[in-house]
């Protein structure tokens, strides 16, 4: 972040910005803000892979017990496996 300071918190590091906002509310400085417009381009790719129906059912049960979606569970498991392969 360098020598620049943010206009509201007058902080010059991400840590001090975080500390400021931990102790302040945006409503305190609302009059110092201005409207901003920007474009967000999110590119998401979905690929579908066939699973055996028994395996799919087991995954759904495990995901429900863990309180996550099946997509999240599968992404976590695949990422874990990829990390194991990259470390080997």
C-alpha positions in Angstrom: 0.0 0.0 0.0 3.0 2.3 0.4 2.8 5.9 1.6 -0.8 6.3 0.5 -3.4 6.7 3.2 -7.1 5.8 2.8 -9.3 8.9 3.0 -11.7 7.7 5.7 -9.5 5.7 8.1 -6.3 7.6 7.4 -4.6 4.2 7.5 -1.6 3.3 5.5 -1.6 -0.5 5.8 -4.2 -3.2 5.3 -3.8 -4.2 9.0 -4.6 -0.7 10.3 -7.5 -0.3 7.8 -8.9 -3.6 9.3 -8.4 -2.3 12.8 -10.2 0.9 11.9 -13.2 -0.9 10.5 -13.3 -3.3 13.4 -14.1 -0.3 15.6 -16.1 1.9 13.3 -19.4 1.7 11.4 -20.0 3.0 7.9 -22.9 5.0 9.1 -20.4 7.2 11.0 -18.8 8.4 7.8 -21.6 7.9 5.3 -21.4 11.6 4.2 -17.8 11.1 3.2 -18.6 8.4 0.7 -19.5 8.7 -2.9 -21.4 6.5 -5.4 -19.2 4.1 -7.4 -20.0 2.2 -10.6 -18.0 -0.7 -11.9 -18.3 -3.8 -14.0 -17.8 -7.2 -12.6 -17.0 -10.0 -15.0 -17.2 -13.4 -13.3 -16.3 -16.3 -15.5 -17.5 -19.6 -14.1 -17.1 -22.9 -15.8 -19.3 -25.9 -15.0 -18.3 -29.3 -16.1 -20.4 -32.4 -15.6 -19.0 -35.8 -14.8 -21.1 -38.9 -14.6 -21.2 -40.7 -11.3 -22.6 -44.1 -10.4 -26.0 -43.5 -8.7 -25.0 -45.3 -5.5 -21.9 -43.2 -5.2 -23.9 -40.1 -5.9 -26.4 -41.0 -3.1 -23.5 -41.6 -0.7 -22.0 -38.2 -1.5 -25.3 -36.5 -1.0 -25.7 -38.1 2.5 -22.2 -37.2 3.5 -22.6 -33.6 2.3 -25.9 -33.3 4.2 -24.3 -34.6 7.4 -21.5 -32.0 7.0 -23.9 -29.2 6.2 -22.5 -28.4 2.8 -23.7 -28.8 -0.7 -22.6 -31.8 -2.8 -20.8 -29.4 -5.1 -18.8 -28.0 -2.2 -17.9 -31.4 -0.8 -16.8 -32.7 -4.2 -14.7 -29.6 -4.8 -13.0 -29.9 -1.4 -12.3 -33.6 -2.0 -10.9 -33.1 -5.5 -8.7 -30.2 -4.3 -7.4 -32.4 -1.4 -6.5 -35.1 -3.9 -4.8 -32.7 -6.3 -2.8 -31.3 -3.4 -1.7 -34.8 -2.4 -0.6 -35.6 -5.9 1.3 -32.3 -6.3 3.2 -33.0 -3.0 4.2 -36.5 -4.0 
